[in-house]
């Protein structure tokens, strides 16, 4: 109980509140991703107590996840990759004058997913961590093959183009030092590339910068056609009826479960969780659902899953010291900074801190609801800003954000190069989202594959001895067959 | 949005061109050629030989490049075998998106980065905002002046915050 009391102290609650505020602002701004926000926020916690520090960082993480949806819905520019799937229905809803409804659904689904996932963390951390312990390198490789195949199948255009994008992402992730022998690979003699292509540059370039090029192009086309340059779209009343809420509940609950599963399984993370959730929601669509054209269920599906991932990703972190997401990995550094080592012993060594963290997470969820609801219309004002102001500002933020990552112009040039590449890929039907997921999971995939090859002694038939891996590989095969069917591939995609 | 070239989400379906043999073969030549270039030249020349233990450092890049080449071949076959024409873009030739505008924005960002690296955040931010604004066709003087002032204020805030 003393831990819970710590969480309700003025300092801890204030830390959560300011963390939420900062996280929301960062989440709303395109190009400033959750990991980038967390990485920036960690040094701020130097002088805080462990509970305040962790509460502050949890606030930043949770709110940046929720805030990321705002840009995705209003500007078609996700604040971070995990919000990218929210664009599919959020942006069409905004274009149809239902931005406020979409923002409300995103907020409520985020808070719901977050609270349920936090409760799951509190209730089942230890038993479920036992499952994560069974995931060896063979299983991890199979899980990632399945995830990439599934996400590639969802991309616009054909499955093969989606897979090419994903594998190309993994290919670019191999630039830098080899994980086994630290041998430089494809660095072209540049020391800056020894650490690989900067992740923030890739994310910002591929998503935000590319989007700005597309937005500018669309604006110029509209102007050329003399369609008028007014960017304001008349907005509806923005109220959610009870019948709509009832319609959204099953999708939100199911997506929360998907997000929790994606959080528990290390390596999947919020982006894969959100996309998987969207795919499942789309596949289980009822007649009349308008997925991809402006469906509130689509927004609820991605946001509930996205926000359910973080608390769930702390399950393997707390139980076995293995972070289930990039955000959880950054939280490890914050724990270490305050003398706490996440792992099986954390419950015995720091029980007061652990219960304090649990209580702070619940407080953060309610703070998120408060800040998000109060600031909803404020954030919606972004729609009134003309595109000729948004594009220059977002590009400046893209450049500055990339520059600050390593304090060199190299990161910016990498961002611009990848942004241009993303623009060309998108122009010719290659999914930038699949590319980015391949790029993010690339290092983990390579490590798992190498370990799997060693474990199986390069004998592929030994995979048969791993039932979990076999299940995921079969699922990947089923996904390939299902999406290669005529009428599914070329015409059915909508993921990017 | 008119035509199949762009969907309501703003993200393009501009790739939906007719699956003519020429397009399919050009795609294969570009992607397959780049993959072969990577397998036989870039990866071997840019990967130092590893010590005796463990797997080769070039194993993963070569595997990826090979898979990309095979998928490009598959994509080509699919396009050649599929006789059903995909929806054609119905934009008039004069209404096609001009890559030159996007290139202008990229150049503006590069120039802004050079200024940023040489003269700091504030100068870089202002120059970049102005150049990008001009690149997207904003010519109103006071609008650009206000944009520059706002960019300067934001960059000053970032600079002073010590981030």
HADDOCK unambig.tbl for C-alpha pairs under 7 A between the chains (distance, minus, plus):
assign (segid A and resid 88 and name CA) (segid B and resid 9 and name CA) 6.18 0.50 0.50
assign (segid A and resid 91 and name CA) (segid B and resid 9 and name CA) 5.84 0.50 0.50
assign (segid A and resid 92 and name CA) (segid B and resid 8 and name CA) 5.97 0.50 0.50
assign (segid A and resid 92 and name CA) (segid B and resid 9 and name CA) 5.44 0.50 0.50
assign (segid A and resid 160 and name CA) (segid B and resid 71 and name CA) 5.73 0.50 0.50
assign (segid A and resid 160 and name CA) (segid B and resid 75 and name CA) 5.78 0.50 0.50
assign (segid A and resid 164 and name CA) (segid B and resid 68 and name CA) 5.37 0.50 0.50
assign (segid A and resid 164 and name CA) (segid B and resid 71 and name CA) 6.38 0.50 0.50
assign (segid A and resid 167 and name CA) (segid B and resid 64 and name CA) 5.92 0.50 0.50
assign (segid A and resid 167 and name CA) (segid B and resid 68 and name CA) 6.66 0.50 0.50
assign (segid A and resid 168 and name CA) (segid B and resid 64 and name CA) 6.98 0.50 0.50
assign (segid A and resid 171 and name CA) (segid B and resid 61 and name CA) 5.46 0.50 0.50
assign (segid A and resid 171 and name CA) (segid B and resid 64 and name CA) 5.61 0.50 0.50
assign (segid A and resid 174 and name CA) (segid B and resid 61 and name CA) 6.37 0.50 0.50
assign (segid A and resid 178 and name CA) (segid B and resid 57 and name CA) 5.62 0.50 0.50
assign (segid A and resid 181 and name CA) (segid B and resid 50 and name CA) 6.94 0.50 0.50
assign (segid A and resid 183 and name CA) (segid B and resid 48 and name CA) 6.30 0.50 0.50
assign (segid A and resid 183 and name CA) (segid B and resid 50 and name CA) 6.61 0.50 0.50
assign (segid A and resid 183 and name CA) (segid B and resid 57 and name CA) 6.75 0.50 0.50
assign (segid A and resid 184 and name CA) (segid B and resid 47 and name CA) 6.14 0.50 0.50
assign (segid A and resid 184 and name CA) (segid B and resid 48 and name CA) 6.45 0.50 0.50
assign (segid A and resid 185 and name CA) (segid B and resid 46 and name CA) 5.91 0.50 0.50
assign (segid A and resid 185 and name CA) (segid B and resid 47 and name CA) 4.56 0.50 0.50
assign (segid A and resid 186 and name CA) (segid B and resid 43 and name CA) 6.36 0.50 0.50
assign (segid A and resid 186 and name CA) (segid B and resid 46 and name CA) 4.66 0.50 0.50
assign (segid A and resid 186 and name CA) (segid B and resid 47 and name CA) 5.97 0.50 0.50
assign (segid A and resid 187 and name CA) (segid B and resid 46 and name CA) 6.78 0.50 0.50
assign (segid A and resid 188 and name CA) (segid B and resid 46 and name CA) 6.27 0.50 0.50
assign (segid A and resid 213 and name CA) (segid B and resid 102 and name CA) 5.66 0.50 0.50
assign (segid A and resid 216 and name CA) (segid B and resid 136 and name CA) 6.29 0.50 0.50
assign (segid A and resid 217 and name CA) (segid B and resid 97 and name CA) 6.39 0.50 0.50
assign (segid A and resid 217 and name CA) (segid B and resid 101 and name CA) 6.99 0.50 0.50
assign (segid A and resid 217 and name CA) (segid B and resid 102 and name CA) 6.86 0.50 0.50
assign (segid A and resid 220 and name CA) (segid B and resid 136 and name CA) 6.99 0.50 0.50
assign (segid A and resid 221 and name CA) (segid B and resid 95 and name CA) 6.84 0.50 0.50
assign (segid A and resid 221 and name CA) (segid B and resid 97 and name CA) 6.73 0.50 0.50
assign (segid A and resid 293 and name CA) (segid B and resid 8 and name CA) 6.91 0.50 0.50
assign (segid A and resid 388 and name CA) (segid B and resid 133 and name CA) 6.34 0.50 0.50
assign (segid A and resid 388 and name CA) (segid B and resid 138 and name CA) 6.77 0.50 0.50
assign (segid A and resid 392 and name CA) (segid B and resid 129 and name CA) 4.76 0.50 0.50
assign (segid A and resid 392 and name CA) (segid B and resid 132 and name CA) 5.33 0.50 0.50
assign (segid A and resid 392 and name CA) (segid B and resid 133 and name CA) 5.75 0.50 0.50
assign (segid A and resid 393 and name CA) (segid B and resid 129 and name CA) 6.33 0.50 0.50
assign (segid A and resid 396 and name CA) (segid B and resid 125 and name CA) 5.93 0.50 0.50
assign (segid A and resid 396 and name CA) (segid B and resid 128 and name CA) 6.51 0.50 0.50
assign (segid A and resid 396 and name CA) (segid B and resid 129 and name CA) 6.37 0.50 0.50
assign (segid A and resid 409 and name CA) (segid B and resid 113 and name CA) 6.83 0.50 0.50
assign (segid A and resid 409 and name CA) (segid B and resid 117 and name CA) 6.27 0.50 0.50
assign (segid A and resid 426 and name CA) (segid B and resid 12 and name CA) 6.61 0.50 0.50
assign (segid A and resid 427 and name CA) (segid B and resid 12 and name CA) 6.57 0.50 0.50
assign (segid A and resid 427 and name CA) (segid B and resid 14 and name CA) 5.82 0.50 0.50
assign (segid A and resid 427 and name CA) (segid B and resid 15 and name CA) 5.84 0.50 0.50
assign (segid A and resid 428 and name CA) (segid B and resid 14 and name CA) 6.75 0.50 0.50
assign (segid A and resid 428 and name CA) (segid B and resid 15 and name CA) 4.41 0.50 0.50
assign (segid A and resid 429 and name CA) (segid B and resid 13 and name CA) 6.82 0.50 0.50
assign (segid A and resid 429 and name CA) (segid B and resid 15 and name CA) 4.63 0.50 0.50
assign (segid A and resid 446 and name CA) (segid B and resid 60 and name CA) 6.85 0.50 0.50
assign (segid A and resid 496 and name CA) (segid B and resid 11 and name CA) 6.80 0.50 0.50
